[in-house]
């Protein structure tokens, strides 16, 4: 039975080949892709400015950020307007379908509904 009181041996450092001195164990660099998530929030205008020569004026990053925000806001407005149109169209189609369904029911269906409601009310009163 192994002793639980002895401390664990520290892991040996891994060289560039990814192998330790004890075997061929592969270890991932980082379990979370933090750099990938941070790249989602980059300003594409400033990235474009880095690719161009460095002769751009000092106010360019601030102006590019403002343009980026304005473009995002306009895209959001357009998307919301189109989604609103689609929701209204779907609501109208659902309302028309429900109206057609109600109109297609004959008087015998409505009579059955009234009888069922009366039976239910009498059952609750007893």
N, C-alpha and C positions, 0 to 999 in steps of 0.2 A: 504494500500500500504506500503510495507516494506521500511525502510529507507536505503539508500545506503551509508550513511556517517559513519555508525557505523562499527568498525573493526570486523573482523571475530574472533571467538573464536578459540584459538589454540587447536589442537587435543590432546586428553588425551592419556597418554602413555598406551601402550598395554602390558599386562603381558605375561608370558610364555604360557598361554593357548590360546592366540590369541584373547581374548575377552577384550573389553574396559569396563569401568564402565557404559557406556550408553547403551550397547547392545551386540549383538554377531556379530560384524563386523570383517571380516577376512582381514588382510592386508598382501600382499606379501612382502617378505624381500627385494628383489631387482628386478626391471623389466628387467635388463640386466644380462645374465649369464656370467659375466666377468671372473669368475674363470674357467668356461668351455672353453671359448675361449683361455685363457692363457694356458690351459692344452694341446692345440693342438701344441704348440710350444716347448714342453718339449723334452729334449734329453732322449730317452729311455735307453741309456747306463748308464746315471747317475742315472736313476730310479732303474735300476738293481743293480747298485753299492750300493745304499742305502739299498736295501733288503739283501745284503750280509753283512757279518761282517765288522767292521770298520778297518780291518787290511790291507786294500788296500793302496798302496803308494799314495802320494800327487799328482803325475803327472797323475794319472788315469783319472780324469775328463777331462783334456785337451786332452789326447790321445783318450779318448772315443768320444769326440766331433769331433776331426779330422776324426776318423773312421766313425762316423755318416755322416759327410759331404761327405766323399769319397763314401760311399755306396749310398747316395742320388744322387750324380752326376752320378754314374755308372747306377743306375736304370733309370735316365732321359735319358742317352745316349742310353740304350737298347730300351726304349719306343720310342724315336724319330726315331731310326733306323727301328723299326717295323712299326711305323706309316708311314714312308717314303715309305717302301715297299708296304703297303696297298694303299697309295695314287697313286703310280705308277701303281699298278695293276688296280685300278679303272679308272685311266686316259686311260690306254690302252684299257680296256673294252669299255669305252665310245667312244673312237676314232674308234674302230672296229665297234661298233653299228652304229655310224654316217656314216662310210664308206659304210657299207652294205645298209643303207637307201638311200644314194645318188646313189649307183650302181643299186638299185632296181627301181629307177625312169626311165621311158622310155623316148624316144625322144619327145613324145607328151607333157609331163609335162614340159620339158625344152623349148619347143616351146611356150607353154602357158605363161611361165615366161617371155620370150623375148617380146611377144605381150603385156603383162601387163606393162612391163617396158617402152616400146615405147609409149603406151597410157598415162602413167603417165608423161613421159617427154614431150609429146605434150600438155598435160593439164597444165603443169607448165609454158610452153613457151607462152601460150595465155594470 
